[in-house]
Amino acid sequence: PLIMDQGPAYIDLNNQITVYTATNSSPKVAYAIFSPNEDHVHDNLAGMCQGDAYVNRWAALVDTRRVGTKYKGKVHLIDIPRGINGSYYSWSTVIQRKYTVILEAWHNVAFQICPQLDSGMIYATINGIIAFRNPYGYLPAELYGFLPFEGARMVAFFLFGAAFTFLYLRHRESALALHHAIMIVVFIATIEATVWFVAYHQINRDGEPYCCPFPDTVVGALVLQVFRQTFSRTLLLVVSLGYGIVRPKLMPTEWIAVTVVTILYFITACISSVAEIILVHDVHGNAPKSVFMYQTPALMMDIIFLSWIYLALSSTIRILTEFQQTVKLQMYNQLAVTIGVFVMLYGVVAGLILLDDMDVLDWPWQWMWVQQVLWEVLNFAILGCVCIVCRPSEHSQMLSYVSQLPQFDPDEEDEDGHIRAGPDSMDEEEETHGRSMTGMGGGEREKERERERGTALDISMRGDEENGDSFLTLPDAEEGLEMQNM
């Protein structure tokens, strides 16, 4: 990317190779720098010892050389797993080469021992550094987009978190437990993006391998990423169940189910993340070409989460519609639209990645990082929507604990002369959420309504200037609440 400092691109070899032979004959060491086709990035280069490595038609810009070795003396080797136990001749050579990269493509470095016919070469070791430097630094070209992206994501989460924190502090008297959960998720996401940015910056600056073993910053970023993914899904689920907006608490059975699903997703997400990094960076010829098998459990848990969120959101919207809670309904409709767009884009991205794994779609390796970026963009959008819909305000406590009054008399006749049947009390709405009505029969209820119609009421109304909606607020009366017709 042009926003990074540009410089020379090269491959720097500085290695010492030691060969152990059964006879006193000097072997040679061949090495090659070449650019393979995308389908042959893990294939061995033939003809290196014969000086005819150019026969590999899938390799371009082949630069191969052979060097001799010097005798270092006789040593005794013991390596039980390899079946080595005896005295052998030691030969050594140092390879130093700086190759200037002239082609934007995948590059490999290969070494091969070329023993004499009677040398009986049995063992070889290599020590040193092979450095691949791109114009902007040491970060692999297939990962270069993550550095500016994580920087932008870090700034975006910081600004979003600062705005949410400002609203929280401004209306902390009416803050809910839901707001605390949102702040925790946003805080984890901000720290995660920051750690990822630091990890990519250090790799790009110092050349420390991305894998394996993992650098400490990468391990920390992976752990925070899994926590953020898990908590974000859990947060969206409890909001869809109505927690903090439609009802102040969930039932114990709901909390148990949410906890079980959260733990299962956390385990499968850990397996998916670790497998993706390890297998993608495995350069062995027998390495799996796809990590889809390891990602399937996490994908199934994502489907379970999305299905439950959809069912919970549909149920909450139906209840709010039935009880004419127009303000809350508007909030949940906005959330439903955002989730709908998210699911559609989620399916599109998953389909593109699946087509790429099946070799149906040819996704350029230069843009392979975009696949992961798309997930992060979608996650940021859905988390941002939850923050906006559930943002702290002076009415937060009222929205959670008090119901909106209907805008018509529930006993009023409609145009056809029928009695309108609608909810007319907070008790009936609570019954819909699983609370039972006790202590009042049908006749007693009618008497109670007649008494309420003629009794003064000590409840104040707060109107919405835009749509005329009204809410119940807590009274100042000391002797209890009585209902009156509005």
Kinemage of the C-alpha trace (Angstrom):
@kinemage 1
@onewidth
@group {chain A} dominant
@subgroup {mainchain}
@vectorlist {calphas} color= white
{ca pro a 1} P 0.000 0.000 0.000
{ca leu a 2} L 1.200 3.475 -0.847
{ca ile a 3} L 0.584 4.733 2.700
{ca met a 4} L 3.566 2.665 3.843
{ca asp a 5} L 7.223 3.493 3.324
{ca gln a 6} L 8.508 2.000 0.082
{ca gly a 7} L 11.961 0.432 -0.301
{ca pro a 8} L 13.823 -2.425 -1.986
{ca ala a 9} L 12.349 -5.927 -2.189
{ca tyr a 10} L 14.827 -8.760 -1.749
{ca ile a 11} L 15.463 -12.286 -0.422
{ca asp a 12} L 18.491 -12.498 1.851
{ca leu a 13} L 20.172 -15.880 2.513
{ca asn a 14} L 22.700 -16.286 5.314
{ca asn a 15} L 22.905 -19.954 6.247
{ca gln a 16} L 25.389 -22.571 7.371
{ca ile a 17} L 24.669 -26.101 6.145
{ca thr a 18} L 26.396 -29.121 7.721
{ca val a 19} L 26.328 -32.538 6.044
{ca tyr a 20} L 27.286 -35.831 7.661
{ca thr a 21} L 28.444 -38.710 5.435
{ca ala a 22} L 29.464 -42.295 6.022
{ca thr a 23} L 32.513 -42.033 3.689
{ca asn a 24} L 35.228 -39.452 3.285
{ca ser a 25} L 33.864 -37.797 0.129
{ca ser a 26} L 32.815 -34.148 -0.210
{ca pro a 27} L 29.155 -33.535 -1.066
{ca lys a 28} L 27.820 -30.403 -2.731
{ca val a 29} L 24.885 -28.203 -1.737
{ca ala a 30} L 22.472 -26.794 -4.316
{ca tyr a 31} L 20.057 -23.947 -3.620
{ca ala a 32} L 17.489 -22.177 -5.760
{ca ile a 33} L 15.297 -19.088 -5.600
{ca phe a 34} L 12.260 -19.329 -7.833
{ca ser a 35} L 8.673 -18.192 -8.348
{ca pro a 36} L 6.154 -21.078 -8.608
{ca asn a 37} L 2.635 -21.001 -9.972
{ca glu a 38} L -0.109 -20.756 -7.356
{ca asp a 39} L -0.884 -24.487 -7.759
{ca his a 40} L 2.734 -25.506 -7.051
{ca val a 41} L 3.773 -23.347 -4.092
{ca his a 42} L 4.587 -26.459 -1.996
{ca asp a 43} L 6.131 -28.591 -4.765
{ca asn a 44} L 9.797 -29.634 -4.833
{ca leu a 45} L 12.042 -28.244 -7.537
{ca ala a 46} L 13.594 -31.022 -9.632
{ca gly a 47} L 17.004 -30.939 -11.335
{ca met a 48} L 18.820 -28.746 -8.812
{ca cys a 49} L 21.797 -31.093 -8.362
{ca gln a 50} L 22.068 -31.600 -12.119
{ca gly a 51} L 22.012 -27.880 -12.810
{ca asp a 52} L 18.854 -28.368 -14.855
{ca ala a 53} L 16.191 -26.867 -12.563
{ca tyr a 54} L 14.789 -24.922 -15.520
{ca val a 55} L 12.884 -28.028 -16.623
{ca asn a 56} L 10.167 -27.185 -14.080
{ca arg a 57} L 7.668 -25.445 -16.302
{ca trp a 58} L 5.588 -24.286 -13.332
{ca ala a 59} L 8.544 -22.316 -11.920
{ca ala a 60} L 9.672 -18.926 -13.231
{ca leu a 61} L 12.816 -16.848 -12.646
{ca val a 62} L 14.751 -19.890 -11.404
{ca asp a 63} L 18.074 -18.808 -9.903
{ca thr a 64} L 20.021 -21.938 -8.861
{ca arg a 65} L 23.611 -22.527 -7.798
{ca arg a 66} L 25.799 -25.345 -6.427
{ca val a 67} L 28.553 -24.858 -3.863
{ca gly a 68} L 31.155 -27.200 -2.430
{ca thr a 69} L 31.676 -28.159 1.213
{ca lys a 70} L 34.724 -28.194 3.463
{ca tyr a 71} L 35.786 -31.053 5.698
{ca lys a 72} L 35.278 -30.258 9.417
{ca gly a 73} L 36.357 -33.534 10.997
{ca lys a 74} L 34.942 -36.799 12.253
{ca val a 75} L 32.110 -36.736 14.818
{ca his a 76} L 30.032 -39.279 16.702
{ca leu a 77} L 26.267 -38.916 16.209
{ca ile a 78} L 23.446 -40.465 18.212
{ca asp a 79} L 19.895 -39.979 16.952
{ca ile a 80} L 17.766 -42.939 18.008
{ca pro a 81} L 14.526 -41.847 16.211
{ca arg a 82} L 16.456 -41.721 12.908
{ca gly a 83} L 18.430 -44.851 13.626
{ca ile a 84} L 21.774 -42.984 13.742
{ca asn a 85} L 24.486 -44.144 16.145
{ca gly a 86} L 28.133 -44.042 15.065
{ca ser a 87} L 31.042 -41.988 13.715
{ca tyr a 88} L 30.569 -39.899 10.561
{ca tyr a 89} L 32.442 -37.364 8.451
{ca ser a 90} L 31.315 -33.737 8.858
{ca trp a 91} L 31.221 -31.285 5.929
{ca ser a 92} L 30.121 -27.650 6.077
{ca thr a 93} L 29.460 -24.684 3.824
{ca val a 94} L 28.130 -21.144 4.218
{ca ile a 95} L 25.626 -19.732 1.741
{ca gln a 96} L 25.311 -15.956 1.570
{ca arg a 97} L 23.217 -14.436 -1.155
{ca lys a 98} L 21.019 -11.349 -1.567
{ca tyr a 99} L 18.508 -11.754 -4.390
{ca thr a 100} L 16.654 -8.712 -5.723
{ca val a 101} L 12.970 -9.419 -6.373
{ca ile a 102} L 11.803 -8.185 -9.783
{ca leu a 103} L 8.410 -9.908 -10.034
{ca glu a 104} L 5.277 -9.526 -7.895
{ca ala a 105} L 4.613 -13.188 -7.183
{ca trp a 106} L 5.045 -15.985 -4.661
{ca his a 107} L 8.743 -16.818 -4.098
{ca asn a 108} L 10.322 -19.949 -2.626
{ca val a 109} L 13.829 -20.870 -1.524
{ca ala a 110} L 14.900 -24.531 -1.801
{ca phe a 111} L 18.024 -26.415 -0.669
{ca gln a 112} L 19.170 -29.845 -1.796
{ca ile a 113} L 22.188 -31.972 -0.786
{ca cys a 114} L 24.068 -33.445 -3.750
{ca pro a 115} L 26.205 -36.323 -2.377
{ca gln a 116} L 28.798 -38.299 -4.299
{ca leu a 117} L 27.726 -41.742 -5.409
{ca asp a 118} L 29.700 -43.409 -2.619
{ca ser a 119} L 29.419 -40.731 0.087
{ca gly a 120} L 26.455 -42.287 1.878
{ca met a 121} L 24.987 -38.970 3.108
{ca ile a 122} L 22.740 -39.687 6.056
{ca tyr a 123} L 22.158 -36.422 7.861
{ca ala a 124} L 22.147 -32.636 7.286
{ca thr a 125} L 21.386 -29.526 9.354
{ca ile a 126} L 20.786 -25.909 8.385
{ca asn a 127} L 21.209 -22.884 10.642
{ca gly a 128} L 20.763 -19.249 9.778
{ca ile a 129} L 18.232 -16.772 8.419
{ca ile a 130} L 16.188 -16.578 5.241
{ca ala a 131} L 14.666 -13.101 5.043
{ca phe a 132} L 11.908 -12.140 2.609
{ca arg a 133} L 11.477 -8.373 2.414
{ca asn a 134} L 8.768 -6.594 0.472
{ca pro a 135} L 8.932 -2.920 -0.549
{ca tyr a 136} L 7.017 -1.915 2.610
{ca gly a 137} L 8.639 -4.342 5.091
{ca tyr a 138} L 8.822 -7.981 6.131
{ca leu a 139} L 5.098 -8.664 6.358
{ca pro a 140} L 4.093 -11.359 3.813
{ca ala a 141} L 2.414 -9.902 0.744
{ca glu a 142} L -0.735 -11.973 1.289
{ca leu a 143} L -1.146 -10.297 4.695
{ca tyr a 144} L -0.075 -6.746 3.852
{ca gly a 145} L -3.627 -5.350 3.844
{ca phe a 146} L -4.173 -6.289 7.491
{ca leu a 147} L -1.755 -3.626 8.757
{ca pro a 148} L -3.628 -0.520 7.500
{ca phe a 149} L -6.989 -2.222 8.054
{ca glu a 150} L -6.303 -3.022 11.713
{ca gly a 151} L -5.106 0.556 12.196
{ca ala a 152} L -8.367 1.871 10.760
{ca arg a 153} L -10.412 -0.619 12.812
{ca met a 154} L -8.579 0.414 15.973
{ca val a 155} L -9.407 4.094 15.376
{ca ala a 156} L -13.038 3.287 14.515
{ca phe a 157} L -13.603 1.250 17.689
{ca phe a 158} L -11.885 3.920 19.787
{ca leu a 159} L -14.142 6.676 18.440
{ca phe a 160} L -17.226 4.492 18.799
{ca gly a 161} L -16.267 3.525 22.349
{ca ala a 162} L -15.550 7.140 23.293
{ca ala a 163} L -18.973 8.259 22.038
{ca phe a 164} L -20.756 5.437 23.880
{ca thr a 165} L -18.801 6.138 27.077
{ca phe a 166} L -19.730 9.826 26.861
{ca leu a 167} L -23.435 8.941 26.665
{ca tyr a 168} L -23.031 6.456 29.504
{ca leu a 169} L -21.417 9.018 31.799
{ca arg a 170} L -23.982 11.638 30.834
{ca his a 171} L -26.918 9.357 31.698
{ca arg a 172} L -25.300 7.050 34.251
{ca glu a 173} L -28.238 7.481 36.678
{ca ser a 174} L -30.496 5.608 34.234
{ca ala a 175} L -27.857 3.160 32.933
{ca leu a 176} L -28.735 -0.541 32.739
{ca ala a 177} L -26.725 -3.732 33.096
{ca leu a 178} L -27.033 -4.024 29.304
{ca his a 179} L -25.010 -0.839 28.879
{ca his a 180} L -22.241 -2.287 31.048
{ca ala a 181} L -22.136 -5.381 28.829
{ca ile a 182} L -21.946 -3.263 25.671
{ca met a 183} L -19.075 -1.234 27.109
{ca ile a 184} L -17.175 -4.433 27.944
{ca val a 185} L -17.604 -5.794 24.401
{ca val a 186} L -16.542 -2.498 22.802
{ca phe a 187} L -13.540 -2.296 25.142
{ca ile a 188} L -12.439 -5.846 24.234
{ca ala a 189} L -12.881 -5.082 20.519
{ca thr a 190} L -10.794 -1.913 20.798
{ca ile a 191} L -7.984 -3.696 22.657
{ca glu a 192} L -8.111 -6.586 20.172
{ca ala a 193} L -7.783 -4.286 17.140
{ca thr a 194} L -4.929 -2.441 18.860
{ca val a 195} L -3.031 -5.654 19.640
{ca trp a 196} L -3.501 -6.899 16.052
{ca phe a 197} L -2.145 -3.611 14.720
{ca val a 198} L 0.875 -3.815 17.032
{ca ala a 199} L 1.478 -7.461 16.046
{ca tyr a 200} L 1.420 -6.739 12.295
{ca his a 201} L 3.561 -3.636 12.779
{ca gln a 202} L 6.221 -5.571 14.693
{ca ile a 203} L 6.271 -8.372 12.112
{ca asn a 204} L 6.561 -5.843 9.304
{ca arg a 205} L 9.343 -3.947 11.076
{ca asp a 206} L 11.431 -6.778 12.576
{ca gly a 207} L 10.693 -9.721 10.297
{ca glu a 208} L 9.622 -12.064 13.101
{ca pro a 209} L 7.759 -15.057 11.569
{ca tyr a 210} L 3.971 -14.929 11.843
{ca cys a 211} L 3.947 -18.634 12.614
{ca cys a 212} L 5.142 -20.951 14.103
{ca pro a 213} L 5.605 -20.572 17.057
{ca phe a 214} L 3.348 -17.576 17.346
{ca pro a 215} L 4.751 -14.247 18.552
{ca asp a 216} L 3.365 -13.168 21.913
{ca thr a 217} L 1.386 -10.320 20.355
{ca val a 218} L -0.268 -12.689 17.864
{ca val a 219} L -1.246 -15.087 20.666
{ca gly a 220} L -2.755 -12.205 22.643
{ca ala a 221} L -4.632 -10.920 19.594
{ca leu a 222} L -6.026 -14.394 18.830
{ca val a 223} L -7.320 -14.805 22.388
{ca leu a 224} L -8.959 -11.370 22.365
{ca gln a 225} L -10.449 -12.043 18.930
{ca val a 226} L -12.181 -15.217 20.091
{ca phe a 227} L -13.491 -13.455 23.221
{ca arg a 228} L -14.786 -10.545 21.146
{ca gln a 229} L -16.522 -12.838 18.640
{ca thr a 230} L -18.143 -14.843 21.428
{ca phe a 231} L -19.299 -11.892 23.537
{ca ser a 232} L -20.597 -9.999 20.484
{ca arg a 233} L -22.867 -12.874 19.511
{ca thr a 234} L -24.036 -13.339 23.079
{ca leu a 235} L -24.784 -9.621 23.390
{ca leu a 236} L -26.823 -9.616 20.185
{ca leu a 237} L -28.756 -12.665 21.367
{ca val a 238} L -29.758 -11.241 24.767
{ca val a 239} L -30.772 -7.953 23.127
{ca ser a 240} L -32.941 -9.893 20.666
{ca leu a 241} L -34.542 -11.669 23.625
{ca gly a 242} L -35.589 -8.229 24.878
{ca tyr a 243} L -33.170 -7.908 27.788
{ca gly a 244} L -32.678 -4.328 28.944
{ca ile a 245} L -35.306 -2.814 26.647
{ca val a 246} L -38.485 -4.896 26.652
{ca arg a 247} L -37.941 -6.612 29.996
{ca pro a 248} L -35.459 -5.968 32.794
{ca lys a 249} L -34.327 -9.590 33.218
{ca leu a 250} L -34.304 -12.987 31.532
{ca met a 251} L -35.606 -16.231 32.963
{ca pro a 252} L -33.064 -18.634 34.562
{ca thr a 253} L -33.631 -21.249 31.836
{ca glu a 254} L -32.832 -18.637 29.191
{ca trp a 255} L -29.577 -17.692 30.912
{ca ile a 256} L -28.590 -21.358 31.139
{ca ala a 257} L -29.249 -21.909 27.425
{ca val a 258} L -27.360 -18.729 26.482
{ca thr a 259} L -24.383 -19.813 28.614
{ca val a 260} L -24.219 -23.292 27.055
{ca val a 261} L -24.338 -21.956 23.488
{ca thr a 262} L -21.722 -19.315 24.334
{ca ile a 263} L -19.271 -21.884 25.751
{ca leu a 264} L -19.702 -24.204 22.763
{ca tyr a 265} L -19.092 -21.364 20.335
{ca phe a 266} L -15.978 -20.267 22.241
{ca ile a 267} L -14.462 -23.771 21.978
{ca thr a 268} L -15.213 -24.164 18.259
{ca ala a 269} L -13.953 -20.649 17.495
{ca cys a 270} L -10.618 -21.441 19.199
{ca ile a 271} L -10.225 -24.589 17.097
{ca ser a 272} L -11.066 -22.724 13.887
{ca ser a 273} L -8.659 -19.840 14.514
{ca val a 274} L -5.679 -21.992 15.507
{ca ala a 275} L -6.226 -24.491 12.685
{ca glu a 276} L -6.462 -21.744 10.091
{ca ile a 277} L -3.132 -20.173 11.031
{ca ile a 278} L -1.218 -23.430 11.505
{ca leu a 279} L -2.442 -25.199 8.376
{ca val a 280} L -2.265 -22.188 6.080
{ca his a 281} L 1.396 -21.665 6.994
{ca asp a 282} L 2.316 -25.364 6.772
{ca val a 283} L 4.806 -25.591 3.886
{ca his a 284} L 5.045 -29.392 3.798
{ca gly a 285} L 3.905 -31.116 0.659
{ca asn a 286} L 1.357 -33.264 2.515
{ca ala a 287} L -0.202 -30.276 4.280
{ca pro a 288} L -4.019 -29.993 3.967
{ca lys a 289} L -5.065 -27.575 1.266
{ca ser a 290} L -8.239 -26.537 3.077
{ca val a 291} L -9.153 -25.840 6.698
{ca phe a 292} L -12.881 -26.151 6.044
{ca met a 293} L -13.125 -29.341 8.131
{ca tyr a 294} L -11.812 -27.499 11.197
{ca gln a 295} L -14.040 -24.492 10.562
{ca thr a 296} L -17.250 -26.521 10.191
{ca pro a 297} L -18.052 -26.731 13.963
{ca ala a 298} L -17.706 -22.951 14.325
{ca leu a 299} L -19.877 -22.498 11.230
{ca met a 300} L -22.571 -24.733 12.747
{ca met a 301} L -22.491 -22.728 15.986
{ca asp a 302} L -22.841 -19.528 13.947
{ca ile a 303} L -25.946 -21.004 12.324
{ca ile a 304} L -27.365 -21.880 15.761
{ca phe a 305} L -26.677 -18.367 17.024
{ca leu a 306} L -28.247 -16.715 13.963
{ca ser a 307} L -31.306 -19.000 14.071
{ca trp a 308} L -31.925 -18.293 17.740
{ca ile a 309} L -31.391 -14.560 17.234
{ca tyr a 310} L -33.899 -14.588 14.362
{ca leu a 311} L -36.546 -16.471 16.374
{ca ala a 312} L -36.030 -14.294 19.465
{ca leu a 313} L -36.159 -11.077 17.456
{ca ser a 314} L -39.317 -12.177 15.632
{ca ser a 315} L -41.011 -13.038 18.940
{ca thr a 316} L -40.009 -9.724 20.524
{ca ile a 317} L -41.262 -7.706 17.532
{ca arg a 318} L -44.553 -9.628 17.564
{ca ile a 319} L -45.096 -8.878 21.261
{ca leu a 320} L -44.236 -5.198 20.845
{ca thr a 321} L -46.633 -4.966 17.887
{ca glu a 322} L -49.422 -6.660 19.805
{ca phe a 323} L -49.059 -4.362 22.795
{ca gln a 324} L -48.492 -1.245 20.655
{ca gln a 325} L -45.091 -0.365 22.105
{ca thr a 326} L -44.280 1.824 19.113
{ca val a 327} L -41.025 3.361 20.382
{ca lys a 328} L -39.502 0.022 21.337
{ca leu a 329} L -40.887 -1.495 18.157
{ca gln a 330} L -39.134 1.129 16.052
{ca met a 331} L -35.835 0.326 17.788
{ca tyr a 332} L -36.197 -3.395 17.173
{ca asn a 333} L -37.287 -2.900 13.574
{ca gln a 334} L -34.043 -1.000 12.966
{ca leu a 335} L -32.109 -3.834 14.567
{ca ala a 336} L -33.996 -6.413 12.481
{ca val a 337} L -33.180 -4.592 9.234
{ca thr a 338} L -29.504 -4.425 10.154
{ca ile a 339} L -29.395 -8.124 11.060
{ca gly a 340} L -31.185 -8.971 7.809
{ca val a 341} L -28.583 -7.108 5.783
{ca phe a 342} L -25.852 -8.741 7.882
{ca val a 343} L -27.195 -12.246 7.215
{ca met a 344} L -27.475 -11.551 3.485
{ca leu a 345} L -23.915 -10.254 3.273
{ca tyr a 346} L -22.748 -13.111 5.518
{ca gly a 347} L -24.176 -15.594 3.021
{ca val a 348} L -22.565 -13.783 0.073
{ca val a 349} L -19.129 -13.752 1.714
{ca ala a 350} L -19.406 -17.387 2.830
{ca gly a 351} L -20.420 -18.365 -0.699
{ca leu a 352} L -17.460 -16.550 -2.257
{ca ile a 353} L -15.027 -18.207 0.154
{ca leu a 354} L -16.572 -21.627 -0.488
{ca leu a 355} L -16.316 -21.153 -4.260
{ca asp a 356} L -12.662 -20.185 -3.811
{ca asp a 357} L -11.981 -23.330 -1.736
{ca met a 358} L -13.658 -25.442 -4.442
{ca asp a 359} L -11.485 -23.761 -7.136
{ca val a 360} L -14.631 -22.497 -8.862
{ca leu a 361} L -13.691 -18.874 -8.224
{ca asp a 362} L -10.145 -17.673 -8.808
{ca trp a 363} L -9.467 -15.289 -5.930
{ca pro a 364} L -6.095 -13.504 -6.477
{ca trp a 365} L -3.615 -14.178 -3.679
{ca gln a 366} L -2.837 -10.441 -3.504
{ca trp a 367} L -6.379 -9.894 -2.194
{ca met a 368} L -6.691 -13.007 -0.043
{ca trp a 369} L -6.684 -10.860 3.099
{ca val a 370} L -9.951 -9.256 2.000
{ca gln a 371} L -11.809 -12.473 2.880
{ca gln a 372} L -11.024 -11.990 6.570
{ca val a 373} L -11.533 -8.218 6.395
{ca leu a 374} L -15.111 -8.688 5.167
{ca trp a 375} L -15.987 -10.641 8.324
{ca glu a 376} L -14.563 -7.926 10.529
{ca val a 377} L -16.447 -5.194 8.662
{ca leu a 378} L -19.733 -7.071 9.123
{ca asn a 379} L -19.025 -7.682 12.815
{ca phe a 380} L -18.243 -4.001 13.341
{ca ala a 381} L -21.480 -2.983 11.604
{ca ile a 382} L -23.694 -5.257 13.691
{ca leu a 383} L -21.975 -4.267 16.950
{ca gly a 384} L -22.324 -0.603 15.995
{ca cys a 385} L -26.037 -1.067 15.349
{ca val a 386} L -26.528 -2.647 18.787
{ca cys a 387} L -24.687 0.272 20.378
{ca ile a 388} L -26.886 2.800 18.563
{ca val a 389} L -30.180 1.035 19.277
{ca cys a 390} L -29.319 0.413 22.940
{ca arg a 391} L -27.452 3.656 23.615
{ca pro a 392} L -27.828 5.197 27.094
{ca ser a 393} L -30.388 7.969 27.483
{ca glu a 394} L -32.384 9.638 30.210
{ca his a 395} L -35.274 7.269 29.402
{ca ser a 396} L -33.259 4.003 29.625
{ca gln a 397} L -34.748 2.915 32.940
{ca met a 398} L -38.223 3.891 31.760
{ca leu a 399} L -37.891 1.874 28.546
{ca ser a 400} L -36.840 -1.218 30.466
{ca tyr a 401} L -39.225 -1.140 33.425
{ca val a 402} L -42.281 0.767 32.157
{ca ser a 403} L -44.644 0.089 29.263
{ca gln a 404} L -45.999 2.618 26.797
{ca leu a 405} L -49.707 3.402 27.112
{ca pro a 406} L -51.878 2.462 24.114
{ca gln a 407} L -53.173 5.382 22.083
{ca phe a 408} L -56.838 4.282 22.140
{ca asp a 409} L -59.400 3.102 24.669
{ca pro a 410} L -59.270 -0.710 24.723
{ca asp a 411} L -63.061 -0.797 25.213
{ca glu a 412} L -63.745 1.660 22.380
{ca glu a 413} L -65.808 0.438 19.433
{ca asp a 414} L -64.243 0.457 15.998
{ca glu a 415} L -65.961 1.549 12.767
{ca asp a 416} L -67.789 -1.777 12.458
{ca gly a 417} L -69.194 -1.555 15.950
{ca his a 418} L -66.868 -4.191 17.454
{ca ile a 419} L -65.120 -3.780 20.758
{ca arg a 420} L -61.383 -3.320 20.260
{ca ala a 421} L -59.489 -6.071 22.075
{ca gly a 422} L -56.081 -4.792 23.017
{ca pro a 423} L -53.751 -4.798 26.007
{ca asp a 424} L -54.700 -2.226 28.546
{ca ser a 425} L -52.316 -2.789 31.387
{ca met a 426} L -48.714 -3.509 32.163
{ca asp a 427} L -49.816 -6.713 33.900
{ca glu a 428} L -51.103 -8.234 30.653
{ca glu a 429} L -47.838 -7.506 28.852
{ca glu a 430} L -45.869 -9.106 31.675
{ca glu a 431} L -48.061 -12.178 31.331
{ca thr a 432} L -46.970 -12.476 27.692
{ca his a 433} L -43.339 -12.643 28.839
{ca gly a 434} L -44.034 -15.623 31.061
{ca arg a 435} L -45.479 -14.004 34.200
{ca ser a 436} L -48.751 -15.417 35.524
{ca met a 437} L -51.817 -13.438 36.582
{ca thr a 438} L -53.091 -14.453 40.001
{ca gly a 439} L -55.559 -13.304 42.601
{ca met a 440} L -58.246 -11.773 40.340
{ca gly a 441} L -61.127 -13.448 38.523
{ca gly a 442} L -63.107 -12.174 35.539
{ca gly a 443} L -65.871 -10.540 37.579
{ca glu a 444} L -63.458 -9.003 40.029
{ca arg a 445} L -61.450 -7.608 37.117
{ca glu a 446} L -64.534 -5.848 35.716
{ca lys a 447} L -65.242 -4.333 39.118
{ca glu a 448} L -61.645 -3.236 39.407
{ca arg a 449} L -61.828 -1.538 35.989
{ca glu a 450} L -65.026 0.275 36.985
{ca arg a 451} L -63.343 1.467 40.153
{ca glu a 452} L -60.266 2.594 38.200
{ca arg a 453} L -62.383 4.652 35.765
{ca gly a 454} L -63.754 6.767 38.578
{ca thr a 455} L -60.644 7.127 40.701
{ca ala a 456} L -58.007 9.821 40.551
{ca leu a 457} L -54.656 8.702 39.297
{ca asp a 458} L -51.228 9.834 40.471
{ca ile a 459} L -49.230 8.851 37.415
{ca ser a 460} L -47.674 11.490 35.185
{ca met a 461} L -47.393 11.238 31.427
{ca arg a 462} L -44.399 12.024 29.281
{ca gly a 463} L -45.157 12.718 25.654
{ca asp a 464} L -43.032 12.267 22.610
{ca glu a 465} L -43.200 15.506 20.667
{ca glu a 466} L -42.618 13.779 17.352
{ca asn a 467} L -45.218 10.985 17.351
{ca gly a 468} L -47.409 11.749 20.385
{ca asp a 469} L -46.488 8.526 22.233
{ca ser a 470} L -46.856 8.488 26.014
{ca phe a 471} L -45.025 6.620 28.737
{ca leu a 472} L -45.777 5.856 32.352
{ca thr a 473} L -43.313 7.344 34.815
{ca leu a 474} L -42.884 6.603 38.479
{ca pro a 475} L -45.177 8.765 40.705
{ca asp a 476} L -44.216 10.854 43.676
{ca ala a 477} L -47.248 9.794 45.696
{ca glu a 478} L -46.537 8.015 48.956
{ca glu a 479} L -49.806 6.101 49.320
{ca gly a 480} L -49.591 3.931 46.175
{ca leu a 481} L -50.749 4.176 42.585
{ca glu a 482} L -54.275 4.460 41.331
{ca met a 483} L -55.351 4.343 37.708
{ca gln a 484} L -57.402 6.931 35.852
{ca asn a 485} L -58.593 7.115 32.236
{ca met a 486} L -56.459 9.387 30.077
